[in-house]
Amino acid sequence: MNALSDNAIEILRENDRGTYTVPTKGLYPFQWNWDSCLTALGQRHFDEARAWTEIETLMAHQWPCGMVPHIVFHKPDDGYFPGPDVWATGRPVPTSGITQPAVAGFALRRLFDLAKDRTAAETRVRALLPKVAAWHRWFFATRDPAGEGLVAIVHPWESGRDNSIDWDEAFDRVPTEGVSPYTRRDTQHANPAHRPTKEQYDRYLWLVEHFRSLNWETSRLHDASPFRVVDPGFNGILLRACADLADLADHLGEVEIAAENRHFADRGLAALEGLWSDKDGQYLCKDRVTGTLVQSQSIGGLLAAFAAIPQDRAARIAQTIDSHATRFRVASHLPSDPRFDAKRYWRGPVWLVVNYMVADGLARAGQADAADAITASSLDLIRESGFAEYYDPNTGEPLGGGRFTWTAAMVLEFLSMER
């Protein structure tokens, strides 16, 4: 172990709450969905059993319909807003009522493939397999009602890229009037200039209150939301998870789960081609309300490379990343776009979790040099700026929360790739 990995492990242990891990103290005091799945990838480097527990805890709070919520509120903490009283989902252990990128299937396969204790890994993955399969089934049943092959998000928070420039146009349809008075907590822990704006927060909360008025009937949320966006990054993660779950199911003799998820993956990959922009050298979001592609060159359109996209598409995406010409890779938005903001959350900064998935996808598609460049840049950034939530891609300035869990987890993964 070197100093970098020792520091990463220290942060993961510091943020460990026994059966789940918080992203960082203060700013995010609960369990987040895709954070936990990616955190488990880091935990497996020093405590394999603990890594399985992380995902098991998340999946234990799956809704009967199959949805896995984006936040599980294990213990009361008034340091975060909106808390369980705002969501009011009525779950035995409070949760939010929306979801997040479905990276669990990928995480399960990676944990299983690299497990040292094969017997324990098979026992634990067999118990998790049908739960993740039910989540995938829920996605295509409720978020792809017309059977197009791709799912829509109904709230920006579902994407994990909360205030991306991708959402601006569609988000303008969401009202700001009538939202209950509230006090934000995030701006007490991080620089307000680096966080989503108040107007954006008003719209986030309008959607939460709207969905709450529908009693969180997840089958109704898609058509009831004025915000319905098909995000190539979100879908790329889901389609990769479906393919990985199908491979796992094949190995375990679960024929029906394998066939269902392979169908989801194959149909989705074909549909994803409808989001490709040759002019931009990447995939674009689609506004499902208007039926048009969103002219916004973000990390979401590069993250689609995490799925098994055609090799020529992956090669173009590698070129697009090269053209960004920031000091550190990969900026979360095209730097030459006048809307780019190097320090404001998902409107420009670098995030190691996205770097990890983009690098993984490019490597699988034969773009080893591009993947290696992202890995090297990511580790250089950590050595210079520490384990922050996100970073200015030009200066490397650390932004958001500090001693961040999934950043530490990704460092351990990047270090293992570097060897």
N, C-alpha and C positions, 0 to 999 in steps of 0.2 A: 504493500500500500504506500502511496505517496501522500504528501501533505494535502493535495487537492482532494483526493478521495477520502482521506481522514476527516477533512472539514465537511465534506458532503455527508458522510455517515453521521457525524456529530449533529448536523442540522436535522437530518431525518429522525434521529432519536429524540432530539429536543422537541420536535413538533408532534411526536407520537403520543397519542392519548390511550394507548393500551390495545384497542381493537380498531381504531381508525386514526388517521393523521390529519391535523389541520394544516392548511396551506402556509400560514404564518401566524404568529401570535398577534392579537389585537385586531388587525385588519380583517382577517377571515377566521373566526373562531369555531367553525363547524366542519362537517365533512362535505366536500364537493365531489361530484360524480367523476368527471374525467380526470380531475386532480388525483383522486385516489387510485384509479386504474394505472395511471402513469407513475405514481409514487411507488406502487408495488414493483414496478420494473427496477427501481433503484434499490428497494428493500431486499430483493432476491440476491443481491450481491453479498449481503452479510447476514441475512436471516430469512431463509427460504420459507419457513413456516409462517413467519410474520407477514410476508408478502401475500400469501394465499388468504390470510385472515383479513387483510385490508379489503380485498374484493368481496369476500364473503359477507363482511359487515355491510358494505354498500348494497349488495343484492338481497340481504335480509329485509330491506326496507322497500323492495319492489312493490308496486301497487298490484292489486288483483288483476287489473286489465293488462298488465305486462310492462307498463311504463316504469322506468327507474328515474326517480326525481333528481333534480340537479343539486339540491342541498338536503342533508339530513341534520336536523337540529337536535343533536344528542343531549345537550345540556343547555339550560338557559344562559344567555349572555346578551346583555343589552348594548354591547359594543358594536353590533352589526344591525344594519337596516337594509331591507325589510325583514323583520323577524317572523317567527311562526304565527303571531297574532294577525299580521297583515295577510299572510297566505291563507290561514284558516282552512286547511285542507281536511281536517278531521281525522288524520291518521293517528294510530295509537302512539307512535313516536312521531312528533311533528316533522313534516317535510314541506318542501316547496311543491308547486303543482305543475311545473314544466320540467323538461329534461335537458340533456346536454349531449355532446358528441359521443357516439356509441363505440368507444375505444376498448371496451371490456373484452370483446371477442379476440381482438389482436393481443391484448395483454395475457389472456388465458393461454393462447397458443405459445406465446414467447416464454411464459413461466413454465409451461409443460415441456416444451422442447429443450429448455436449458436446465431442467430440474436435475439435481443430484440424487434426491430421494425419489426414485421413479414410482415406487409403490404408493407413497403418500400423495404424490402429484396426481396419479390416476384416480385415486379415491376422491380427492378434492375436486378435480376437474369434472368428474362424472356428476357430482352434485350441482355444480354450477352451470353445466352445459344447457340443460333445459330452461334454466332461468334466463340466460342470455338469448337463447333461441326465442323465448316468449317476448322478450324486449324487441328483437328484430321484427318479429311478426306484428307486434303492436305498431311499430313505425310504419310499415307498409300498409297496414289496415286503416290507420287513422290519419297519416300525413301524406298519403298518396292515393286519395280516394278515387281518382280516375284511372289508376293503374298505369301511370306513365313510366314507372321504374325508378323514379327519384322522389325523395321526400322533401317536404317544406318545413322550415322552422316557422313558428308563429309568434315568437318573441326573440329579440336580439340576444337576450341572455342565453338562449338555448345553443347558440352557435359557439359560445365560449369567447367570441370576439365582439364583446358587448357594444362598443361604439364605433365599429368599423365604418368607413366611408361607404361601403357597399350598401348600408341600410338607409342612408340619408333620404333618398327619394321615396322609398316605400314607407319610411317612418314618418314622413310628413303627413301621411293619411291618418295617423293615430292622433286623436284629440289630446289636448292638455287641460281642457276645462273639466271641473267637477272632481278633480283628484283630492282626496282627503289631505289635510295638512300633515306635513311630515318633517322630520329632522334627519338629514343624512348623517351617517357615521363615518363613511369612507374618507371624507375630506378632513376628518379629525386625525386620521392616521397617515394620510398621504397628501402631497401637494395638490390643492384643488385644480391648479393649472394643468395637471397631468391626468385628471380624471374626466369622466363624461360630464357634460354640461348639465345645468339645472333643467333646461328644456328637455334634454334627452331623458333625464330622470323622471320628469313629469309623465312623459310618454311611456316609459317602462312601467310606471305604477298604474297608469290608466289601464294598460293591458292586464296587469295582475288583478285589478279590481273588476274588470270586465269578465275575466275568466272565473273569478270567484263568484260573480253573480250567476254564473252558469253551473254552480255547484261542482266545478272541476270535473265535469263530464268530458273526459278526454276525446271522445268520439265527436264532440261538437266544436272543439276549439279551432280546428283548421278552417272550417267555413265561417266561423264567427269572428275570426281575427281580420282586421283590416291590413295586417302585416303578414304576408305569406310569401316567403322567399326561398327559392331553391338554391342552396349554397353548395358550390362544387367541393369545397373543403369538407363541410359537414358530411356530404354524401360520399366523398372519397374515403373518409374514415369508416363510415357505416359499411360501404361495399367491401373494404379490406377486412373488416371484422366479420362480415358474412362469409367471405372466402376462407378466412382462417378458421372460423367455427365449423365450416363444412369439412375442412381437412381434419380437424380434431374429431368431429363426429364420425367420419369415415374410419379413423384409427380405432375409435372406441366401439365401432359396430352399430352406431345410431344412424341407421340408413335414412329414416324419414327426415331427421334434422339436417343431415348432410345434403339431401336432395333439395329441400326447401331453401336452404341458405345458398347453395350453389345457383339455384334459379334466381334468387334475389340479386346475387353478385353479377351474374351474366347479363340479366336484363338491365340492371342499373348501369353497367359499364357501357352497354350499347346506347342507352339514353343519355349518358354523360357527354357523348360526342356532340349532342345538340347544344352544349354550352361552350364548345370550343370556339375561340376567336383566333383565326390565323393572323389577323392584323396585330393583335396584342401579344401573341405568343403564349397564351395561357387560357384557362377556362374563365368564364364570367358567371356571375349570379344571374338568376332569372326571377323576375318579379311575377309570381303566379297570378296576381290580380290583373295585371295588364298584359301578361303574356310576352313581355319583352325582356331582352338581355339588359343587364345593368352595366353601364359604361363606367366601370370602376375596377382598376387593376390592383387587386389586393392579394395578400398572402393566401386567401381562400382559394383563388384560382391556381395557385402554385401547389397548395396542399393536396389538391386532387391527385398529385403524383404518388401519394401514399397508396392508392389503389393500383390495380394492374392495368394502367392506361397503356395505349400503344407506345412502342419504343420511340417512334418519331415525335410523339407529343412530349415525352419525357426529355428528349434532346432539345426541343424548342424551349421547354421550361427552364432547363439548365442555362441556355443562352439568355433567357429573359432575366434570370437571377444575376448573371454576369453583368448585364447592362445596367443594373441598379447602381453600381459603382459607389456604394457606401463603404465606409471603412470596415464595418462588421456586417456579416450576413445573418439572416435575411430580413430586410426591412418589411414591416407588415403592410406597407403600401408603396406604390410606385413613387420614388422620391421626386420625380419631375412633375408630378401632379400638383397643381396649386393648392389642393386640399390637404396635401401631406403635412403632417405635424410630427416632428421627430420625437417629441416628448409626451404626447397625449395618448396614453393607453394603446388602443389598437389602430390608431391612425398614422402610424409610422414606426414605432419602436420594434426592437428585436425581442423575440420570445424563444427561449431555448426549447420549449416543448414542440413548437411548430418546426423549428430547425431540425429537431430529431426525426420527426415524421417525414419531412421533405427529404432529408438525407437518406433515410431508410428506403423510401420509395424510389428515389433516383438510383441508388445503388442496385436495387432489384431490377431496375430497367436498363442496366448496363452503363449508367452514367457515374462510374466510380470516381472519376476526377472531380466531378461536381459535388458528389457526396463527401469526398475527403476535404474539399475546400470548405464546406459548411461545418464539418466536424472541427477542423483546425481553427476556423474563425470563432466558433463557439467557445472552445477551450481557451483561446487567447483572450476572449472577452471576459471570461470568469477569472482568469489569472490577473487581469488588470483591474476588474471592477467588482469582484466578489459575487455572492449568491443573491442577487436581487430578483424582483418579480419580472422586470423587463428593463430594456436599455435603449438609450439613444443610439441609433445605428451609425451616426457620424462621429460622435465623440466617445461613445462607450459609457456615458454617465449612467450610473445605476438609478433606477426609477421605481416608484411604487413601494411595495413591502420589501423588507430585508430578510435575510436568512430564510429564503423561500424554499419550501419543500420540493416542489416538482422541478425547480431549477437544479437542486442538489441531486435529485434522482436522475435527471438527464445527464448531469456531469458524469455520474458513474457509468451510465450507458455509453456515453461518448468515449470515455476512457477505455472501455472494453472494446470498442470498435477500433480504437487507435492502435491497439496492440498487434 
